[in-house]
C-alpha cells in the first residue's frame, strides 16, 4: 500500500478524532450518534496513523507529495 494521506491531512484527521473522543468521553455526544461518530473517529485515527485511506485509493485522491 502506497501512502496517500499527507502530513497535514493526517494531523487534521488526528485532531478531529481526538475532539470527537473528548465529546464522547464528556457525555456531550451519547447514544447511536456516539457509536457512529466513535467508529468514524477510530477510522480517521487509524488512516491518519498508517498514512493510507481506502476511500482515497478508490477515488484516486492523494494528499501526500509524490516522490
mmCIF file of the N, C-alpha and C atoms, coordinates in Angstrom:
data_MODEL
# 
_entry.id   MODEL 
# 
loop_
_atom_site.group_PDB 
_atom_site.id 
_atom_site.type_symbol 
_atom_site.label_atom_id 
_atom_site.label_alt_id 
_atom_site.label_comp_id 
_atom_site.label_asym_id 
_atom_site.label_entity_id 
_atom_site.label_seq_id 
_atom_site.pdbx_PDB_ins_code 
_atom_site.Cartn_x 
_atom_site.Cartn_y 
_atom_site.Cartn_z 
_atom_site.occupancy 
_atom_site.B_iso_or_equiv 
_atom_site.pdbx_formal_charge 
_atom_site.auth_seq_id 
_atom_site.auth_comp_id 
_atom_site.auth_asym_id 
_atom_site.auth_atom_id 
_atom_site.pdbx_PDB_model_num 
ATOM 1   N N  . UNK A 1 1  ? 0.834   -1.176 0.000  1.00 0.00 ? 1  UNK A N  1 
ATOM 2   C CA . UNK A 1 1  ? 0.000   0.000  0.000  1.00 0.00 ? 1  UNK A CA 1 
ATOM 3   C C  . UNK A 1 1  ? 0.881   1.243  0.000  1.00 0.00 ? 1  UNK A C  1 
ATOM 4   N N  . UNK A 1 2  ? 0.709   2.052  -1.001 1.00 0.00 ? 2  UNK A N  1 
ATOM 5   C CA . UNK A 1 2  ? 1.417   3.322  -1.037 1.00 0.00 ? 2  UNK A CA 1 
ATOM 6   C C  . UNK A 1 2  ? 0.663   4.333  -0.194 1.00 0.00 ? 2  UNK A C  1 
ATOM 7   N N  . UNK A 1 3  ? 1.409   5.198  0.463  1.00 0.00 ? 3  UNK A N  1 
ATOM 8   C CA . UNK A 1 3  ? 0.766   6.231  1.268  1.00 0.00 ? 3  UNK A CA 1 
ATOM 9   C C  . UNK A 1 3  ? -0.004  7.186  0.358  1.00 0.00 ? 3  UNK A C  1 
ATOM 10  N N  . UNK A 1 4  ? -1.201  7.558  0.793  1.00 0.00 ? 4  UNK A N  1 
ATOM 11  C CA . UNK A 1 4  ? -1.973  8.533  0.038  1.00 0.00 ? 4  UNK A CA 1 
ATOM 12  C C  . UNK A 1 4  ? -2.555  9.613  0.950  1.00 0.00 ? 4  UNK A C  1 
ATOM 13  N N  . UNK A 1 5  ? -2.134  9.622  2.217  1.00 0.00 ? 5  UNK A N  1 
ATOM 14  C CA . UNK A 1 5  ? -2.565  10.638 3.175  1.00 0.00 ? 5  UNK A CA 1 
ATOM 15  C C  . UNK A 1 5  ? -1.342  11.451 3.572  1.00 0.00 ? 5  UNK A C  1 
ATOM 16  N N  . UNK A 1 6  ? -1.376  12.743 3.272  1.00 0.00 ? 6  UNK A N  1 
ATOM 17  C CA . UNK A 1 6  ? -0.262  13.624 3.583  1.00 0.00 ? 6  UNK A CA 1 
ATOM 18  C C  . UNK A 1 6  ? -0.214  14.019 5.049  1.00 0.00 ? 6  UNK A C  1 
ATOM 19  N N  . UNK A 1 7  ? 0.839   14.722 5.431  1.00 0.00 ? 7  UNK A N  1 
ATOM 20  C CA . UNK A 1 7  ? 1.065   15.096 6.823  1.00 0.00 ? 7  UNK A CA 1 
ATOM 21  C C  . UNK A 1 7  ? -0.042  16.001 7.354  1.00 0.00 ? 7  UNK A C  1 
ATOM 22  N N  . UNK A 1 8  ? -0.383  17.045 6.623  1.00 0.00 ? 8  UNK A N  1 
ATOM 23  C CA . UNK A 1 8  ? -1.425  17.966 7.085  1.00 0.00 ? 8  UNK A CA 1 
ATOM 24  C C  . UNK A 1 8  ? -2.760  17.239 7.185  1.00 0.00 ? 8  UNK A C  1 
ATOM 25  N N  . UNK A 1 9  ? -3.071  16.412 6.210  1.00 0.00 ? 9  UNK A N  1 
ATOM 26  C CA . UNK A 1 9  ? -4.297  15.611 6.225  1.00 0.00 ? 9  UNK A CA 1 
ATOM 27  C C  . UNK A 1 9  ? -4.314  14.696 7.447  1.00 0.00 ? 9  UNK A C  1 
ATOM 28  N N  . UNK A 1 10 ? -3.191  14.068 7.747  1.00 0.00 ? 10 UNK A N  1 
ATOM 29  C CA . UNK A 1 10 ? -3.100  13.166 8.901  1.00 0.00 ? 10 UNK A CA 1 
ATOM 30  C C  . UNK A 1 10 ? -3.286  13.930 10.213 1.00 0.00 ? 10 UNK A C  1 
ATOM 31  N N  . UNK A 1 11 ? -2.731  15.119 10.296 1.00 0.00 ? 11 UNK A N  1 
ATOM 32  C CA . UNK A 1 11 ? -2.882  15.937 11.504 1.00 0.00 ? 11 UNK A CA 1 
ATOM 33  C C  . UNK A 1 11 ? -4.340  16.330 11.698 1.00 0.00 ? 11 UNK A C  1 
ATOM 34  N N  . UNK A 1 12 ? -5.004  16.734 10.621 1.00 0.00 ? 12 UNK A N  1 
ATOM 35  C CA . UNK A 1 12 ? -6.422  17.098 10.699 1.00 0.00 ? 12 UNK A CA 1 
ATOM 36  C C  . UNK A 1 12 ? -7.251  15.900 11.140 1.00 0.00 ? 12 UNK A C  1 
ATOM 37  N N  . UNK A 1 13 ? -6.970  14.741 10.581 1.00 0.00 ? 13 UNK A N  1 
ATOM 38  C CA . UNK A 1 13 ? -7.686  13.517 10.965 1.00 0.00 ? 13 UNK A CA 1 
ATOM 39  C C  . UNK A 1 13 ? -7.484  13.218 12.447 1.00 0.00 ? 13 UNK A C  1 
ATOM 40  N N  . UNK A 1 14 ? -6.255  13.338 12.921 1.00 0.00 ? 14 UNK A N  1 
ATOM 41  C CA . UNK A 1 14 ? -5.943  13.069 14.321 1.00 0.00 ? 14 UNK A CA 1 
ATOM 42  C C  . UNK A 1 14 ? -6.682  14.033 15.245 1.00 0.00 ? 14 UNK A C  1 
ATOM 43  N N  . UNK A 1 15 ? -6.641  15.315 14.912 1.00 0.00 ? 15 UNK A N  1 
ATOM 44  C CA . UNK A 1 15 ? -7.309  16.325 15.739 1.00 0.00 ? 15 UNK A CA 1 
ATOM 45  C C  . UNK A 1 15 ? -8.815  16.076 15.784 1.00 0.00 ? 15 UNK A C  1 
ATOM 46  N N  . UNK A 1 16 ? -9.428  15.796 14.634 1.00 0.00 ? 16 UNK A N  1 
ATOM 47  C CA . UNK A 1 16 ? -10.866 15.517 14.604 1.00 0.00 ? 16 UNK A CA 1 
ATOM 48  C C  . UNK A 1 16 ? -11.215 14.291 15.445 1.00 0.00 ? 16 UNK A C  1 
ATOM 49  N N  . UNK A 1 17 ? -10.399 13.263 15.351 1.00 0.00 ? 17 UNK A N  1 
ATOM 50  C CA . UNK A 1 17 ? -10.645 12.046 16.130 1.00 0.00 ? 17 UNK A CA 1 
ATOM 51  C C  . UNK A 1 17 ? -10.556 12.329 17.627 1.00 0.00 ? 17 UNK A C  1 
ATOM 52  N N  . UNK A 1 18 ? -9.580  13.113 18.029 1.00 0.00 ? 18 UNK A N  1 
ATOM 53  C CA . UNK A 1 18 ? -9.427  13.449 19.447 1.00 0.00 ? 18 UNK A CA 1 
ATOM 54  C C  . UNK A 1 18 ? -10.600 14.301 19.930 1.00 0.00 ? 18 UNK A C  1 
ATOM 55  N N  . UNK A 1 19 ? -11.022 15.268 19.125 1.00 0.00 ? 19 UNK A N  1 
ATOM 56  C CA . UNK A 1 19 ? -12.155 16.121 19.506 1.00 0.00 ? 19 UNK A CA 1 
ATOM 57  C C  . UNK A 1 19 ? -13.416 15.283 19.700 1.00 0.00 ? 19 UNK A C  1 
ATOM 58  N N  . UNK A 1 20 ? -13.688 14.387 18.765 1.00 0.00 ? 20 UNK A N  1 
ATOM 59  C CA . UNK A 1 20 ? -14.866 13.518 18.887 1.00 0.00 ? 20 UNK A CA 1 
ATOM 60  C C  . UNK A 1 20 ? -14.746 12.646 20.136 1.00 0.00 ? 20 UNK A C  1 
ATOM 61  N N  . UNK A 1 21 ? -13.565 12.095 20.377 1.00 0.00 ? 21 UNK A N  1 
ATOM 62  C CA . UNK A 1 21 ? -13.360 11.249 21.557 1.00 0.00 ? 21 UNK A CA 1 
ATOM 63  C C  . UNK A 1 21 ? -13.606 12.027 22.849 1.00 0.00 ? 21 UNK A C  1 
ATOM 64  N N  . UNK A 1 22 ? -13.157 13.266 22.897 1.00 0.00 ? 22 UNK A N  1 
ATOM 65  C CA . UNK A 1 22 ? -13.368 14.092 24.088 1.00 0.00 ? 22 UNK A CA 1 
ATOM 66  C C  . UNK A 1 22 ? -14.857 14.352 24.299 1.00 0.00 ? 22 UNK A C  1 
ATOM 67  N N  . UNK A 1 23 ? -15.577 14.689 23.229 1.00 0.00 ? 23 UNK A N  1 
ATOM 68  C CA . UNK A 1 23 ? -17.021 14.926 23.350 1.00 0.00 ? 23 UNK A CA 1 
ATOM 69  C C  . UNK A 1 23 ? -17.752 13.672 23.832 1.00 0.00 ? 23 UNK A C  1 
ATOM 70  N N  . UNK A 1 24 ? -17.350 12.531 23.317 1.00 0.00 ? 24 UNK A N  1 
ATOM 71  C CA . UNK A 1 24 ? -17.981 11.277 23.753 1.00 0.00 ? 24 UNK A CA 1 
ATOM 72  C C  . UNK A 1 24 ? -17.635 10.995 25.213 1.00 0.00 ? 24 UNK A C  1 
ATOM 73  N N  . UNK A 1 25 ? -16.388 11.178 25.584 1.00 0.00 ? 25 UNK A N  1 
ATOM 74  C CA . UNK A 1 25 ? -15.948 10.922 26.956 1.00 0.00 ? 25 UNK A CA 1 
ATOM 75  C C  . UNK A 1 25 ? -16.678 11.820 27.959 1.00 0.00 ? 25 UNK A C  1 
ATOM 76  N N  . UNK A 1 26 ? -16.855 13.099 27.583 1.00 0.00 ? 26 UNK A N  1 
ATOM 77  C CA . UNK A 1 26 ? -17.536 14.048 28.472 1.00 0.00 ? 26 UNK A CA 1 
ATOM 78  C C  . UNK A 1 26 ? -19.039 13.820 28.530 1.00 0.00 ? 26 UNK A C  1 
ATOM 79  N N  . UNK A 1 27 ? -19.571 13.045 27.617 1.00 0.00 ? 27 UNK A N  1 
ATOM 80  C CA . UNK A 1 27 ? -21.003 12.779 27.606 1.00 0.00 ? 27 UNK A CA 1 
ATOM 81  C C  . UNK A 1 27 ? -21.802 13.772 26.791 1.00 0.00 ? 27 UNK A C  1 
ATOM 82  N N  . UNK A 1 28 ? -21.111 14.645 26.049 1.00 0.00 ? 28 UNK A N  1 
ATOM 83  C CA . UNK A 1 28 ? -21.800 15.610 25.195 1.00 0.00 ? 28 UNK A CA 1 
ATOM 84  C C  . UNK A 1 28 ? -22.466 14.923 24.008 1.00 0.00 ? 28 UNK A C  1 
ATOM 85  N N  . UNK A 1 29 ? -21.891 13.820 23.578 1.00 0.00 ? 29 UNK A N  1 
ATOM 86  C CA . UNK A 1 29 ? -22.462 13.023 22.491 1.00 0.00 ? 29 UNK A CA 1 
ATOM 87  C C  . UNK A 1 29 ? -22.758 11.644 23.075 1.00 0.00 ? 29 UNK A C  1 
ATOM 88  N N  . UNK A 1 30 ? -24.001 11.195 22.928 1.00 0.00 ? 30 UNK A N  1 
ATOM 89  C CA . UNK A 1 30 ? -24.390 9.906  23.507 1.00 0.00 ? 30 UNK A CA 1 
ATOM 90  C C  . UNK A 1 30 ? -25.217 9.101  22.514 1.00 0.00 ? 30 UNK A C  1 
ATOM 91  N N  . UNK A 1 31 ? -25.495 7.877  22.886 1.00 0.00 ? 31 UNK A N  1 
ATOM 92  C CA . UNK A 1 31 ? -26.389 7.020  22.115 1.00 0.00 ? 31 UNK A CA 1 
ATOM 93  C C  . UNK A 1 31 ? -25.812 6.579  20.781 1.00 0.00 ? 31 UNK A C  1 
ATOM 94  N N  . UNK A 1 32 ? -26.709 6.446  19.817 1.00 0.00 ? 32 UNK A N  1 
ATOM 95  C CA . UNK A 1 32 ? -26.334 5.965  18.486 1.00 0.00 ? 32 UNK A CA 1 
ATOM 96  C C  . UNK A 1 32 ? -25.346 6.904  17.812 1.00 0.00 ? 32 UNK A C  1 
ATOM 97  N N  . UNK A 1 33 ? -25.543 8.206  17.993 1.00 0.00 ? 33 UNK A N  1 
ATOM 98  C CA . UNK A 1 33 ? -24.630 9.177  17.393 1.00 0.00 ? 33 UNK A CA 1 
ATOM 99  C C  . UNK A 1 33 ? -23.213 8.989  17.928 1.00 0.00 ? 33 UNK A C  1 
ATOM 100 N N  . UNK A 1 34 ? -23.088 8.701  19.213 1.00 0.00 ? 34 UNK A N  1 
ATOM 101 C CA . UNK A 1 34 ? -21.770 8.472  19.806 1.00 0.00 ? 34 UNK A CA 1 
ATOM 102 C C  . UNK A 1 34 ? -21.104 7.246  19.197 1.00 0.00 ? 34 UNK A C  1 
ATOM 103 N N  . UNK A 1 35 ? -21.883 6.212  18.957 1.00 0.00 ? 35 UNK A N  1 
ATOM 104 C CA . UNK A 1 35 ? -21.330 4.993  18.358 1.00 0.00 ? 35 UNK A CA 1 
ATOM 105 C C  . UNK A 1 35 ? -20.857 5.265  16.936 1.00 0.00 ? 35 UNK A C  1 
ATOM 106 N N  . UNK A 1 36 ? -21.702 5.923  16.150 1.00 0.00 ? 36 UNK A N  1 
ATOM 107 C CA . UNK A 1 36 ? -21.360 6.212  14.753 1.00 0.00 ? 36 UNK A CA 1 
ATOM 108 C C  . UNK A 1 36 ? -20.143 7.127  14.677 1.00 0.00 ? 36 UNK A C  1 
ATOM 109 N N  . UNK A 1 37 ? -20.149 8.202  15.455 1.00 0.00 ? 37 UNK A N  1 
ATOM 110 C CA . UNK A 1 37 ? -19.011 9.126  15.431 1.00 0.00 ? 37 UNK A CA 1 
ATOM 111 C C  . UNK A 1 37 ? -17.756 8.495  16.025 1.00 0.00 ? 37 UNK A C  1 
ATOM 112 N N  . UNK A 1 38 ? -17.922 7.610  16.995 1.00 0.00 ? 38 UNK A N  1 
ATOM 113 C CA . UNK A 1 38 ? -16.773 6.905  17.564 1.00 0.00 ? 38 UNK A CA 1 
ATOM 114 C C  . UNK A 1 38 ? -16.102 6.008  16.538 1.00 0.00 ? 38 UNK A C  1 
ATOM 115 N N  . UNK A 1 39 ? -16.904 5.311  15.749 1.00 0.00 ? 39 UNK A N  1 
ATOM 116 C CA . UNK A 1 39 ? -16.357 4.464  14.684 1.00 0.00 ? 39 UNK A CA 1 
ATOM 117 C C  . UNK A 1 39 ? -15.669 5.321  13.628 1.00 0.00 ? 39 UNK A C  1 
ATOM 118 N N  . UNK A 1 40 ? -16.303 6.437  13.257 1.00 0.00 ? 40 UNK A N  1 
ATOM 119 C CA . UNK A 1 40 ? -15.699 7.341  12.271 1.00 0.00 ? 40 UNK A CA 1 
ATOM 120 C C  . UNK A 1 40 ? -14.391 7.921  12.802 1.00 0.00 ? 40 UNK A C  1 
ATOM 121 N N  . UNK A 1 41 ? -14.371 8.289  14.077 1.00 0.00 ? 41 UNK A N  1 
ATOM 122 C CA . UNK A 1 41 ? -13.156 8.836  14.681 1.00 0.00 ? 41 UNK A CA 1 
ATOM 123 C C  . UNK A 1 41 ? -12.045 7.795  14.705 1.00 0.00 ? 41 UNK A C  1 
ATOM 124 N N  . UNK A 1 42 ? -12.399 6.549  15.006 1.00 0.00 ? 42 UNK A N  1 
ATOM 125 C CA . UNK A 1 42 ? -11.397 5.478  15.002 1.00 0.00 ? 42 UNK A CA 1 
ATOM 126 C C  . UNK A 1 42 ? -10.829 5.282  13.602 1.00 0.00 ? 42 UNK A C  1 
ATOM 127 N N  . UNK A 1 43 ? -11.699 5.337  12.595 1.00 0.00 ? 43 UNK A N  1 
ATOM 128 C CA . UNK A 1 43 ? -11.237 5.195  11.211 1.00 0.00 ? 43 UNK A CA 1 
ATOM 129 C C  . UNK A 1 43 ? -10.314 6.350  10.832 1.00 0.00 ? 43 UNK A C  1 
ATOM 130 N N  . UNK A 1 44 ? -10.676 7.567  11.225 1.00 0.00 ? 44 UNK A N  1 
ATOM 131 C CA . UNK A 1 44 ? -9.819  8.722  10.937 1.00 0.00 ? 44 UNK A CA 1 
ATOM 132 C C  . UNK A 1 44 ? -8.466  8.582  11.614 1.00 0.00 ? 44 UNK A C  1 
ATOM 133 N N  . UNK A 1 45 ? -8.480  8.145  12.857 1.00 0.00 ? 45 UNK A N  1 
ATOM 134 C CA . UNK A 1 45 ? -7.238  7.984  13.606 1.00 0.00 ? 45 UNK A CA 1 
ATOM 135 C C  . UNK A 1 45 ? -6.341  6.932  12.965 1.00 0.00 ? 45 UNK A C  1 
ATOM 136 N N  . UNK A 1 46 ? -6.912  5.793  12.626 1.00 0.00 ? 46 UNK A N  1 
ATOM 137 C CA . UNK A 1 46 ? -6.126  4.707  12.031 1.00 0.00 ? 46 UNK A CA 1 
ATOM 138 C C  . UNK A 1 46 ? -5.573  5.112  10.672 1.00 0.00 ? 46 UNK A C  1 
ATOM 139 N N  . UNK A 1 47 ? -6.411  5.693  9.817  1.00 0.00 ? 47 UNK A N  1 
ATOM 140 C CA . UNK A 1 47 ? -5.931  6.081  8.486  1.00 0.00 ? 47 UNK A CA 1 
ATOM 141 C C  . UNK A 1 47 ? -4.891  7.190  8.577  1.00 0.00 ? 47 UNK A C  1 
ATOM 142 N N  . UNK A 1 48 ? -5.042  8.076  9.547  1.00 0.00 ? 48 UNK A N  1 
ATOM 143 C CA . UNK A 1 48 ? -4.039  9.122  9.736  1.00 0.00 ? 48 UNK A CA 1 
ATOM 144 C C  . UNK A 1 48 ? -2.712  8.561  10.211 1.00 0.00 ? 48 UNK A C  1 
ATOM 145 N N  . UNK A 1 49 ? -2.772  7.566  11.077 1.00 0.00 ? 49 UNK A N  1 
ATOM 146 C CA . UNK A 1 49 ? -1.539  6.976  11.607 1.00 0.00 ? 49 UNK A CA 1 
ATOM 147 C C  . UNK A 1 49 ? -0.804  6.122  10.580 1.00 0.00 ? 49 UNK A C  1 
ATOM 148 N N  . UNK A 1 50 ? -1.543  5.350  9.777  1.00 0.00 ? 50 UNK A N  1 
ATOM 149 C CA . UNK A 1 50 ? -0.868  4.486  8.808  1.00 0.00 ? 50 UNK A CA 1 
ATOM 150 C C  . UNK A 1 50 ? -0.589  5.196  7.483  1.00 0.00 ? 50 UNK A C  1 
ATOM 151 N N  . UNK A 1 51 ? -1.256  6.337  7.255  1.00 0.00 ? 51 UNK A N  1 
ATOM 152 C CA . UNK A 1 51 ? -0.985  7.114  6.047  1.00 0.00 ? 51 UNK A CA 1 
ATOM 153 C C  . UNK A 1 51 ? -1.653  6.594  4.795  1.00 0.00 ? 51 UNK A C  1 
ATOM 154 N N  . UNK A 1 52 ? -2.634  5.725  4.953  1.00 0.00 ? 52 UNK A N  1 
ATOM 155 C CA . UNK A 1 52 ? -3.331  5.175  3.788  1.00 0.00 ? 52 UNK A CA 1 
ATOM 156 C C  . UNK A 1 52 ? -4.823  5.173  4.051  1.00 0.00 ? 52 UNK A C  1 
ATOM 157 N N  . UNK A 1 53 ? -5.596  5.645  3.086  1.00 0.00 ? 53 UNK A N  1 
ATOM 158 C CA . UNK A 1 53 ? -7.051  5.694  3.209  1.00 0.00 ? 53 UNK A CA 1 
ATOM 159 C C  . UNK A 1 53 ? -7.659  4.940  2.031  1.00 0.00 ? 53 UNK A C  1 
ATOM 160 N N  . UNK A 1 54 ? -8.485  3.942  2.332  1.00 0.00 ? 54 UNK A N  1 
ATOM 161 C CA . UNK A 1 54 ? -9.112  3.137  1.290  1.00 0.00 ? 54 UNK A CA 1 
ATOM 162 C C  . UNK A 1 54 ? -10.014 3.950  0.380  1.00 0.00 ? 54 UNK A C  1 
ATOM 163 N N  . UNK A 1 55 ? -10.765 4.888  0.952  1.00 0.00 ? 55 UNK A N  1 
ATOM 164 C CA . UNK A 1 55 ? -11.642 5.731  0.137  1.00 0.00 ? 55 UNK A CA 1 
ATOM 165 C C  . UNK A 1 55 ? -10.821 6.596  -0.815 1.00 0.00 ? 55 UNK A C  1 
ATOM 166 N N  . UNK A 1 56 ? -9.724  7.162  -0.317 1.00 0.00 ? 56 UNK A N  1 
ATOM 167 C CA . UNK A 1 56 ? -8.838  7.936  -1.190 1.00 0.00 ? 56 UNK A CA 1 
ATOM 168 C C  . UNK A 1 56 ? -8.308  7.062  -2.325 1.00 0.00 ? 56 UNK A C  1 
ATOM 169 N N  . UNK A 1 57 ? -7.951  5.823  -2.015 1.00 0.00 ? 57 UNK A N  1 
ATOM 170 C CA . UNK A 1 57 ? -7.429  4.908  -3.035 1.00 0.00 ? 57 UNK A CA 1 
ATOM 171 C C  . UNK A 1 57 ? -8.483  4.639  -4.103 1.00 0.00 ? 57 UNK A C  1 
ATOM 172 N N  . UNK A 1 58 ? -9.733  4.412  -3.681 1.00 0.00 ? 58 UNK A N  1 
ATOM 173 C CA . UNK A 1 58 ? -10.813 4.165  -4.642 1.00 0.00 ? 58 UNK A CA 1 
ATOM 174 C C  . UNK A 1 58 ? -11.076 5.372  -5.532 1.00 0.00 ? 58 UNK A C  1 
ATOM 175 N N  . UNK A 1 59 ? -10.979 6.573  -4.952 1.00 0.00 ? 59 UNK A N  1 
ATOM 176 C CA . UNK A 1 59 ? -11.272 7.795  -5.700 1.00 0.00 ? 59 UNK A CA 1 
ATOM 177 C C  . UNK A 1 59 ? -10.050 8.377  -6.407 1.00 0.00 ? 59 UNK A C  1 
ATOM 178 N N  . UNK A 1 60 ? -8.882  7.798  -6.181 1.00 0.00 ? 60 UNK A N  1 
ATOM 179 C CA . UNK A 1 60 ? -7.663  8.287  -6.818 1.00 0.00 ? 60 UNK A CA 1 
ATOM 180 C C  . UNK A 1 60 ? -7.146  9.586  -6.218 1.00 0.00 ? 60 UNK A C  1 
ATOM 181 N N  . UNK A 1 61 ? -7.486  9.839  -4.967 1.00 0.00 ? 61 UNK A N  1 
ATOM 182 C CA . UNK A 1 61 ? -7.051  11.060 -4.286 1.00 0.00 ? 61 UNK A CA 1 
ATOM 183 C C  . UNK A 1 61 ? -5.744  10.775 -3.566 1.00 0.00 ? 61 UNK A C  1 
ATOM 184 N N  . UNK A 1 62 ? -4.857  11.761 -3.583 1.00 0.00 ? 62 UNK A N  1 
ATOM 185 C CA . UNK A 1 62 ? -3.561  11.624 -2.930 1.00 0.00 ? 62 UNK A CA 1 
ATOM 186 C C  . UNK A 1 62 ? -3.186  12.982 -2.350 1.00 0.00 ? 62 UNK A C  1 
ATOM 187 N N  . UNK A 1 63 ? -3.050  13.077 -1.026 1.00 0.00 ? 63 UNK A N  1 
ATOM 188 C CA . UNK A 1 63 ? -2.711  14.355 -0.403 1.00 0.00 ? 63 UNK A CA 1 
ATOM 189 C C  . UNK A 1 63 ? -1.256  14.427 0.039  1.00 0.00 ? 63 UNK A C  1 
ATOM 190 N N  . UNK A 1 64 ? -0.506  13.374 -0.200 1.00 0.00 ? 64 UNK A N  1 
ATOM 191 C CA . UNK A 1 64 ? 0.911   13.416 0.148  1.00 0.00 ? 64 UNK A CA 1 
ATOM 192 C C  . UNK A 1 64 ? 1.719   13.720 -1.115 1.00 0.00 ? 64 UNK A C  1 
ATOM 193 N N  . UNK A 1 65 ? 2.889   14.328 -0.929 1.00 0.00 ? 65 UNK A N  1 
ATOM 194 C CA . UNK A 1 65 ? 3.703   14.672 -2.095 1.00 0.00 ? 65 UNK A CA 1 
ATOM 195 C C  . UNK A 1 65 ? 4.228   13.427 -2.802 1.00 0.00 ? 65 UNK A C  1 
ATOM 196 N N  . UNK A 1 66 ? 4.326   13.515 -4.120 1.00 0.00 ? 66 UNK A N  1 
ATOM 197 C CA . UNK A 1 66 ? 4.871   12.396 -4.893 1.00 0.00 ? 66 UNK A CA 1 
ATOM 198 C C  . UNK A 1 66 ? 6.378   12.386 -4.768 1.00 0.00 ? 66 UNK A C  1 
ATOM 199 N N  . UNK A 1 67 ? 6.939   11.182 -4.750 1.00 0.00 ? 67 UNK A N  1 
ATOM 200 C CA . UNK A 1 67 ? 8.404   11.050 -4.651 1.00 0.00 ? 67 UNK A CA 1 
ATOM 201 C C  . UNK A 1 67 ? 8.987   10.706 -5.990 1.00 0.00 ? 67 UNK A C  1 
# 
